[in-house]
Amino acid sequence: MKNYILIKETWTESEAGWGCRPDGFSLHISKEDCTKYVKAYWDRMPPRVNGAAPHEYTHEDGNLQVVQVSKKLYDQVKKSKSFGVRYWNSDYSKLVETKQIKELV
């Protein structure tokens, strides 16, 4: 795998009565793109009523990681017009298994 680098952000779903659970991840060209992606997500959310959290929502964890990815994955993220691409948890295992993504320590 060549040295294509992206920023990975993890997401968590919160649901009243059920608690929290992992809700996938997003990939971004830069930290700045990740910030813009997260802002765009929250800008699309409906306003809170009396400051109360929605019954169900997902939120970024703020746990940014640098990852090495395949050219195919890098190009997919780079072509995105929304500052990043969202993936489900099940996608991550497939991407690791097919050597399209690798976490850097």
Secondary structure as UniProt FT lines:
FT   STRAND          4..15
FT   TURN            16..18
FT   STRAND          19..28
FT   HELIX           31..44
FT   TURN            50..51
FT   STRAND          56..60
FT   STRAND          65..69
FT   HELIX           71..79
FT   STRAND          85..87
FT   HELIX           89..97
FT   TURN            98..99
FT   STRAND          101..103
//
